[in-house]
Amino acid sequence: MKIGFVSPYPDVQSFGLRTLSACLKKEGHDVTMVFLLSEFWDKYEDTALDETVELLKDCDLIGLSVMSNFWDNSVQITERLKKSIDAPIIWGGTHPTIRPEECIERGGADIVCIGEGEDTIVELAKRMQNGDDYRLLEGIAIKGDGRIVVNKPPPLIIDLDRVPFQDYDLETHFVLDNNTITKMTLDLLKKHSQGGYVTMPTRGCPFGCTFCVNDTLNKMYADQPIIRKRSMGNVLEELKEIKKNLPYVDNIYFDDDSFILIKTEEIEEFCNGYKEHVDLPLSVTGITPATLRRDKLAPLVDAGVAFIRMGLQSGSESIKEEYKRNYSNKKVESAAAIINEFKDKIGPPQYDIILDNPWETDENLEETLMFLTKLPSPYRMGFYSLTFYPETELYDKARKDGIIKDGFENDLNDVYRKYYNGCEKTYLNRVFFLLNASMGTMSTRTMSLLLNKTLRKLKLGMVLYAILSIKYMMPLRLISEAIKDARKGKLFRIKRWFVRKIPMLRPMKGTL
């Protein structure tokens, strides 16, 4: 069979689609993959969609990976494909798994893949090729006889070592570059991946955060082992292949939730092999204050870990309780102290913070800001505007409290079209960004002045903010670079820099 895959995301990593493609190719199917790179809210030009249709016109099945926040992009692609191609279109990913009926009724999908798709897509292709009935296939939803049939999800894959490595076959991959569909090359891979390679040594998350869909997925598989891991030998084999076949790769990124949970002995086994055979900077995510241990971090740092991302979400104990983040600020301080022990060997860690929580008071936010100044610097922060993803606990709470209204159109406008990095322009949010610009070096005393209500009423808080912005957001290094650019006549670079920085100095809504 000829199968096409389309990714609507802003990069070329697409771990899920690349893995599905590898599974299908292993069974002898021809797979073409198109990376229709798009930033949030960006619509595709007709020419890009026409070129995609031309590439996939002979396919027997076309699949899309769909995230909630890329709903519009996925619908636009689906509608254009269906105008010219008769092949059924299957949607997969977290959103289709959670809301399969919606994806068929509203999104235009002919079939929806539910849960992990490796075994499902192979069996679907087999039945389609043989002309067999696939309507009752485990792991799909499909419309038939005027109604949508949602079959049960397939069992979770326990032996992850049997899953083939991601498909990076340049001959069958295409990418949207400079508004045209172009055959993938090593240079284009490097350009759109920033030299990185993403993989997942584990699958599953043991936590039940109220803002995350993982809790909903865990309930779907309540009778199965949620946390699964590949053997360290399998992970190392993949990375050795990548280093050999993708010479542009200069950093490795573990994008899973549970790597830090595997046994210390296994981490040490991995680190020994990684130093010997891979020896590239490594980034590790999925770390929480509750899971970080020194005996696990030390060998990772020795092996080349250059970046750590840890989810804090809030410094307010009551807000953490609402998120079901079961660790105290003392635990956060302990975890940050462990990371700080290695500050001379790794880059500044990233601490993730959730903003724009409608139940969070100014006092909660101020508590978080004051707490953050107590953590050892340097560090960076990743900010996420709270998004009520479908079927999460906070989504249900927002519905109940009238923050979001019932109905698809309301979900479309208030959830799917919400940019998760687009934080509200309030004074306190601005202070968070200022603290980030200081890389955590701002003193507790200075933060107290920024938060002082009397100074804010007198507009002196904003004056202090403007002064600190000059210090932290316009560092001398960048000014020096601007002077060098001016001497070289590269004035456009200076203009672009000021366009980014000046908005940070403008008043924002909220109480000053």
C-alpha positions in Angstrom: 0.0 0.0 0.0 0.9 3.6 -0.5 0.5 5.6 2.7 1.0 9.3 3.3 1.6 11.1 6.6 1.2 14.9 7.2 2.6 16.7 10.2 1.2 20.3 10.8 3.6 21.2 13.6 6.3 23.9 13.5 9.3 21.5 13.5 10.4 18.3 11.7 10.8 16.0 14.8 7.3 14.4 14.8 8.4 11.4 16.9 5.0 9.7 16.6 4.6 9.9 12.8 8.2 8.9 12.2 7.7 5.8 14.4 4.5 4.8 12.6 6.2 5.2 9.3 9.0 2.9 10.4 6.5 0.3 11.5 4.7 0.4 8.1 7.9 0.3 6.1 9.0 -2.7 8.0 5.9 -4.5 6.7 6.7 -3.5 3.1 4.4 -0.5 2.7 5.5 2.7 0.8 5.2 5.8 3.0 5.5 9.4 2.0 5.8 12.0 4.8 5.1 15.7 4.4 6.1 18.2 7.1 3.7 21.1 6.6 5.5 23.4 9.1 3.2 26.0 10.6 3.4 28.3 13.5 0.4 28.8 15.8 -2.5 30.6 14.0 -0.8 30.5 10.6 -2.9 29.4 7.7 -1.4 27.5 4.8 -1.1 29.1 1.3 -3.1 27.4 -1.4 0.1 26.5 -3.3 1.5 24.5 -0.3 -1.7 22.5 0.0 -1.9 22.0 -3.8 1.7 20.6 -3.8 0.8 18.3 -0.9 -2.1 17.0 -2.8 0.1 16.3 -5.8 2.6 14.4 -3.6 -0.1 12.2 -2.0 -2.6 11.8 -4.8 -1.8 8.1 -5.3 -2.0 7.2 -1.6 -4.4 4.5 -0.4 -4.5 6.0 3.2 -3.4 9.4 4.6 -2.7 10.0 8.2 -2.5 13.3 10.2 -1.0 13.8 13.7 -3.4 16.2 15.5 -2.9 18.3 18.7 -5.7 20.3 20.2 -4.0 23.6 19.5 -3.4 22.7 15.8 -7.1 21.9 15.1 -7.5 24.6 12.5 -4.4 23.5 10.6 -5.5 19.9 10.6 -9.0 20.8 9.4 -7.6 22.9 6.6 -5.3 20.1 5.4 -8.1 17.5 5.6 -10.6 19.6 3.7 -8.1 20.2 0.9 -7.1 16.6 0.7 -10.7 15.4 0.5 -11.4 17.6 -2.4 -9.0 15.8 -4.7 -8.1 12.4 -3.1 -10.5 9.5 -2.5 -8.2 7.8 0.1 -9.6 7.7 3.7 -8.0 10.1 6.1 -7.1 8.9 9.6 -6.4 11.3 12.5 -4.2 10.2 15.4 -2.7 11.7 18.5 -3.8 12.7 21.9 -6.8 14.9 20.9 -8.3 12.2 18.6 -7.8 9.6 21.3 -9.7 11.8 23.8 -12.4 13.0 21.4 -12.7 10.6 18.5 -16.4 11.5 17.6 -15.6 15.2 17.4 -12.7 14.5 15.0 -15.0 12.6 12.7 -18.1 14.9 12.9 -16.3 18.3 13.1 -12.8 17.6 11.8 -13.6 15.6 8.7 -11.6 12.5 9.6 -12.8 9.2 8.1 -11.1 7.2 10.7 -9.6 8.0 14.1 -6.7 6.1 15.7 -7.2 5.7 19.5 -4.2 5.3 21.8 -0.8 4.0 20.8 -1.0 3.6 17.0 2.0 1.4 16.0 0.1 -2.0 16.0 -3.2 -0.4 14.9 -1.9 1.3 11.8 -0.1 -1.9 10.7 -3.2 -4.0 11.1 -5.4 -1.4 9.4 -3.1 -1.3 6.4 -3.0 -5.0 6.2 -6.8 -5.3 6.2 -7.2 -2.5 3.7 -4.7 -4.1 1.4 -6.4 -7.5 1.7 -9.9 -6.1 1.2 -10.9 -7.2 4.7 -13.4 -5.5 7.0 -11.7 -3.2 9.4 -14.7 -1.4 11.0 -14.4 -3.4 14.2 -10.7 -3.1 14.4 -9.4 -2.5 18.0 -8.0 1.0 18.3 -10.1 2.9 15.7 -13.3 4.9 15.5 -15.1 5.1 12.2 -18.4 6.3 10.8 -20.6 3.8 9.3 -24.4 3.2 8.8 -25.1 6.8 9.9 -23.4 6.5 13.3 -19.9 6.6 14.7 -18.5 3.3 16.1 -15.8 3.8 18.7 -13.9 0.6 19.3 -11.9 0.0 22.5 -8.2 1.1 22.5 -5.5 -1.5 21.9 -3.4 -2.8 24.8 -0.4 -0.6 25.6 2.9 -1.8 24.1 4.9 -3.3 26.9 8.0 -4.4 25.0 9.1 -1.1 23.5 12.3 -2.7 22.1 10.2 -4.3 19.4 9.2 -0.9 18.0 11.5 0.1 15.1 13.5 3.3 15.3 12.1 6.5 13.8 12.0 6.8 10.0 14.6 9.4 8.7 14.6 8.3 5.1 15.2 11.5 3.1 14.1 10.0 -0.2 10.5 9.8 1.0 10.2 13.0 3.1 9.2 16.5 2.0 9.1 19.8 3.9 7.4 23.2 3.6 10.3 25.6 3.2 10.1 29.1 2.0 6.4 28.6 1.1 7.1 25.6 -1.2 7.2 21.8 -0.7 10.8 20.7 -1.0 12.4 17.3 -0.9 14.0 16.8 2.5 17.8 17.2 2.8 20.3 17.0 5.6 20.6 20.8 5.5 16.9 21.2 5.8 16.7 18.8 8.6 19.4 20.7 10.4 17.7 24.0 9.7 14.2 23.0 11.0 15.4 20.9 14.0 18.2 23.3 15.1 20.6 20.4 15.0 18.6 18.4 17.6 17.3 14.8 17.6 14.3 13.9 19.8 13.5 10.5 21.1 11.7 8.8 24.0 13.4 6.1 26.2 10.2 5.7 28.2 6.4 6.0 27.8 3.8 7.0 30.3 3.5 9.3 33.2 2.7 8.2 36.8 1.3 11.6 37.9 -2.3 12.9 37.8 -1.8 16.6 37.2 -5.2 18.3 36.8 -4.1 20.4 33.9 -2.7 17.5 31.9 -4.4 14.9 29.7 -2.1 12.2 31.0 -4.4 11.6 33.9 -7.3 10.9 31.5 -5.1 8.5 29.5 -4.0 6.7 32.6 -7.7 6.1 33.5 -8.2 4.6 30.0 -5.5 2.0 30.8 -6.2 1.6 34.5 -5.6 -2.2 34.4 -2.2 -1.9 32.5 1.3 -0.8 33.4 1.4 2.8 32.5 5.2 3.3 32.8 7.1 1.4 30.2 10.8 1.6 29.3 13.1 0.6 26.5 16.3 -1.3 27.4 19.3 1.0 27.6 21.0 -1.1 24.9 18.1 -0.3 22.6 18.3 3.4 23.3 22.0 3.5 22.7 21.7 1.5 19.5 19.3 4.2 18.2 21.5 7.0 19.1 24.6 5.4 17.5 22.6 5.0 14.3 21.6 8.6 14.4 25.2 9.8 15.0 26.3 7.8 12.0 23.5 8.6 9.6 22.6 12.2 10.6 25.9 14.0 10.9 24.3 17.4 11.5 22.9 16.3 14.9 24.8 18.1 17.7 22.4 17.6 20.6 20.0 14.8 21.9 16.7 15.6 23.5 14.8 13.1 25.7 11.2 14.2 25.4 9.5 11.8 27.8 8.0 12.0 31.3 9.7 9.2 33.1 13.3 8.7 32.2 14.5 10.0 35.6 12.3 7.3 37.2 14.3 4.3 35.9 16.7 2.5 38.2 20.0 4.2 39.1 21.9 1.1 37.7 20.1 1.5 34.4 21.0 5.2 34.2 24.6 4.4 34.9 24.6 1.7 32.2 23.2 4.2 29.8 25.7 6.9 30.7 28.7 4.6 30.3 27.6 3.6 26.8 26.6 7.2 25.9 30.0 8.6 26.8 31.7 5.9 24.7 29.5 5.8 21.6 27.5 9.1 21.4 29.2 11.8 23.4 26.8 14.7 22.4 25.1 17.2 24.7 22.0 15.7 26.2 18.8 17.4 27.4 16.5 15.7 29.8 12.9 16.7 30.5 10.1 15.1 32.6 11.9 15.9 35.9 10.0 17.0 38.9 11.2 18.1 42.4 9.7 14.8 43.6 11.7 12.6 41.2 15.1 14.3 41.1 17.9 12.5 42.9 21.5 13.3 43.1 22.6 9.7 42.5 20.8 9.8 39.2 21.8 13.3 38.1 25.5 12.9 38.8 26.2 10.2 36.2 24.0 12.0 33.6 26.0 15.2 34.1 29.2 13.2 33.7 27.8 11.7 30.5 27.1 15.1 29.0 23.7 16.4 30.2 23.8 20.0 29.2 20.2 21.0 29.9 17.5 20.1 32.5 13.9 21.1 32.5 11.9 20.7 35.7 8.2 21.5 36.2 7.5 23.7 39.2 4.2 25.2 37.9 3.8 27.4 41.0 5.4 28.4 44.3 2.0 28.7 46.0 1.2 25.7 48.1 -2.5 26.1 47.5 -2.2 26.3 43.7 0.1 23.3 43.7 -2.6 21.4 45.6 -5.1 22.4 42.9 -2.7 21.1 40.2 -2.1 17.9 42.3 1.6 18.6 42.2 2.5 16.7 45.4 5.7 18.3 46.6 6.4 21.1 49.0 8.5 24.2 48.4 11.1 22.7 50.6 11.3 19.8 48.2 11.7 22.3 45.3 14.6 24.0 47.2 16.3 20.7 47.7 15.9 19.7 44.0 17.2 23.1 42.9 20.2 22.8 45.3 21.1 19.4 43.7 21.0 21.0 40.2 23.1 23.9 41.4 25.8 21.6 42.6 26.5 21.0 38.9 26.2 24.6 37.6 29.8 24.6 36.4 29.1 21.6 34.2 25.6 22.2 32.8 23.7 25.1 31.5 21.1 27.0 33.5 18.1 24.7 34.2 14.6 25.6 33.0 11.8 25.8 35.6 8.4 25.7 34.1 5.7 28.0 35.5 2.0 28.1 34.7 0.4 31.6 34.4 -3.1 32.9 33.7 -4.9 30.6 36.1 -8.3 32.3 36.7 -8.5 30.8 40.2 -5.1 32.2 41.1 -5.0 35.4 43.1 -2.4 38.2 43.0 -1.2 36.9 46.4 -0.6 33.4 45.0 1.5 34.9 42.1 3.4 37.1 44.5 4.1 34.1 46.7 5.6 32.3 43.6 7.7 35.3 42.6 9.1 35.7 46.1 9.9 32.0 46.3 11.6 32.0 43.0 14.1 34.6 44.2 15.2 32.2 46.9 16.3 29.5 44.4 20.0 29.4 43.4 20.8 31.2 40.1 21.3 31.1 37.2 18.2 29.6 35.9 15.6 30.2 33.2 11.9 29.8 33.2 9.4 28.4 30.7 6.0 30.2 30.9 2.8 28.5 29.8 -0.6 30.1 29.8 -3.0 27.7 31.5 -5.0 26.0 28.8 -8.1 23.9 29.6 -7.3 20.8 27.5 -10.4 18.6 26.8 -11.3 16.0 29.5 -8.8 17.2 32.1 -9.9 17.9 35.6 -9.4 21.7 35.2 -11.4 21.6 32.0 -14.3 20.1 33.9 -13.8 22.6 36.7 -13.7 25.6 34.2 -17.0 24.3 32.7 -18.6 24.0 36.1 -17.5 27.5 37.1 -18.6 29.1 33.9 -15.1 30.1 32.8 -15.6 28.2 29.5 -19.1 27.5 28.1 -20.5 24.2 26.8 -20.4 23.6 23.1 -17.9 22.9 20.3 -17.6 26.5 19.1 -16.7 27.6 22.6 -14.0 24.9 22.9 -12.8 25.9 19.4 -12.4 29.6 20.4 -11.4 29.3 24.0 -9.3 26.2 24.1 -8.1 25.0 20.6 -7.3 28.5 19.4 -5.6 29.5 22.6 -1.8 29.9 22.3 -0.3 28.1 25.2 2.8 30.4 25.2 0.8 33.6 24.8 0.6 34.8 28.4 -1.7 37.7 29.4 -0.1 41.1 29.6 -0.5 41.9 33.3 1.9 43.7 35.6 2.7 40.5 37.6 3.2 38.5 34.4 5.6 41.1 33.3 7.5 40.8 36.6 7.8 37.0 35.9 9.4 37.8 32.6 11.7 40.3 34.2 12.9 37.8 36.7 13.5 35.4 33.9 15.6 38.0 32.0 17.7 38.3 35.2 18.2 34.5 35.1 17.1 34.4 38.7 19.7 36.8 39.9 17.2 39.4 41.1 17.3 39.8 44.9 14.5 39.1 47.3 14.7 42.8 48.4 14.3 44.0 44.8 11.4 41.7 44.2 9.7 43.0 47.4 9.9 46.6 46.0 8.4 45.5 42.7 5.5 43.9 44.5 5.0 46.6 47.1 1.4 47.8 46.8 2.1 51.3 47.9 4.8 51.8 45.3 2.6 50.4 42.6 -0.3 52.8 43.5 2.2 55.7 43.2 3.3 54.3 39.8 6.8 53.9 41.2 6.6 50.1 40.7 6.5 50.7 37.0 9.4 53.1 37.2 11.5 50.6 39.0 10.4 48.0 36.5 11.6 50.2 33.6 14.9 50.7 35.3 15.4 47.0 35.8 14.3 46.3 32.3 17.3 48.4 31.1 19.5 46.4 33.3 18.2 42.9 32.5 16.5 43.1 29.1 19.1 45.3 27.4 22.4 43.9 28.6 25.7 45.6 27.5 26.7 42.5 25.5 23.7 43.0 23.2 24.3 46.8 23.0 27.9 46.0 22.0 26.7 43.6 19.3 24.3 46.4 18.0 27.3 48.8 17.7 29.2 46.2 15.7 26.2 45.6 13.5 25.8 49.4 12.9 29.5 49.6 11.9 28.9 46.8 9.4 25.8 48.5 8.0 23.5 45.7 9.3 20.8 48.1 10.6 18.0 45.6 10.1 19.4 43.5 12.9 19.3 46.4 15.3 15.7 47.2 14.3 14.6 43.6 14.8 16.2 43.6 18.2 14.4 46.8 19.3 11.1 45.5 18.0 11.4 42.6 20.3 12.5 44.5 23.3 10.5 47.7 23.3 7.1 46.0 23.8 8.4 44.8 27.2 8.6 48.4 28.4 5.1 49.4 27.5 2.4 49.4 30.2 0.3 46.3 30.5 -3.2 45.8 31.7 -3.7 45.1 35.4 -3.1 47.0 38.6 0.3 48.8 38.8 
